[in-house]
Amino acid sequence: MPAVEQYARAHIVTDEAQDPPAVPVALRYDPEADPRKVHITLPGHHEWVFARDLLEQGLRAPATAGDVSIWPCGRVQAVMEFHSPKGVAVVQFDSKTLIRFLRRTYTATPVTS
């Protein structure tokens, strides 16, 4: 099965008072490369790779592993926080987008020869 790719819109959370504009985000899962990891690419080609289990756990309750934290925000949104030497990025998603992506990853299986 080929990799799962899903493009979404998310909001980069900043200190500004106004609502942040939506930005394009790429969600990717490649069961042949590593069936335990998901990839999220933010604008500027900033890619984060972390455990698929972390994404699943973070949609239900606050979860952290290494430089990535994920938690539900109300009933319909989820927040991801990414730490790097350059700073912190906080990104807000519609939960249904992440749930749809997760479901697609569980139906993808590596091709066996």
C-alpha positions in Angstrom: 0.0 0.0 0.0 1.4 3.4 -0.8 2.0 6.1 1.8 -1.0 7.9 3.2 -0.8 11.7 2.5 -3.4 14.2 3.6 -3.3 17.9 3.2 -5.0 20.0 5.8 -5.3 23.6 7.1 -4.2 24.5 10.6 -3.7 27.6 12.6 -0.3 28.7 13.9 -1.0 30.1 17.4 0.8 33.3 18.2 0.7 36.0 20.8 -1.2 38.3 18.5 -4.8 39.1 19.6 -6.3 38.4 16.2 -7.3 35.0 14.8 -4.3 33.4 13.1 -4.8 32.7 9.4 -5.1 29.1 8.3 -1.9 27.6 6.8 -1.3 24.5 4.7 0.0 21.4 6.6 0.9 18.0 5.2 0.2 14.8 7.2 2.1 11.7 6.0 2.3 8.1 7.0 4.5 5.5 5.2 3.8 2.0 6.6 6.8 0.5 4.6 9.3 3.0 5.9 8.2 3.0 9.6 4.7 1.8 10.6 5.1 3.4 14.0 5.7 7.0 12.9 3.7 9.9 11.3 5.1 13.0 9.7 3.7 16.5 9.9 5.1 19.2 7.7 4.5 22.8 8.6 5.0 25.8 6.3 8.7 26.5 5.6 9.4 22.8 5.2 9.6 22.2 9.0 8.9 18.4 9.3 8.2 16.7 12.6 8.3 12.9 12.9 6.8 11.2 16.0 4.9 8.1 17.1 1.5 7.5 15.7 0.5 6.4 19.2 1.3 9.9 20.5 -1.1 11.4 18.0 -3.8 8.9 19.0 -3.3 9.5 22.7 -3.1 13.3 22.4 -6.6 13.4 20.8 -8.0 12.0 24.0 -5.8 13.5 26.7 -2.6 15.6 27.0 0.4 13.5 25.8 4.0 14.4 25.4 7.0 12.5 23.9 10.3 14.3 23.4 9.8 17.6 21.7 6.2 17.1 20.7 3.1 17.6 22.9 -0.5 17.1 21.8 -3.7 17.7 23.6 -7.5 18.1 22.9 -8.7 21.7 23.0 -12.5 21.7 23.6 -14.6 19.2 21.7 -13.6 19.9 18.1 -10.0 21.0 18.1 -6.5 19.6 19.0 -3.3 21.4 19.7 0.2 20.3 18.8 3.3 22.0 20.3 6.7 21.4 18.7 9.9 22.4 20.4 13.2 23.0 18.6 16.4 24.9 19.2 14.9 27.7 17.2 11.8 28.0 19.4 8.3 26.7 19.9 5.5 26.3 17.3 2.0 25.8 18.5 -0.5 24.6 15.9 -4.2 24.1 16.2 -6.1 21.6 14.1 -9.7 20.5 13.7 -9.8 17.1 15.5 -11.8 15.5 12.8 -8.9 16.1 10.3 -6.5 14.3 12.6 -9.0 11.5 13.3 -9.6 11.0 9.6 -5.8 10.8 9.0 -5.4 8.3 11.8 -8.1 6.1 10.5 -6.4 6.1 7.1 -3.1 5.1 8.6 -4.7 2.1 10.3 -6.1 0.8 7.0 -2.7 1.2 5.3 -0.5 -1.9 5.6 3.0 -2.6 4.3 3.2 -4.5 1.1 4.7 -8.0 1.8 6.5 -10.0 -0.8 
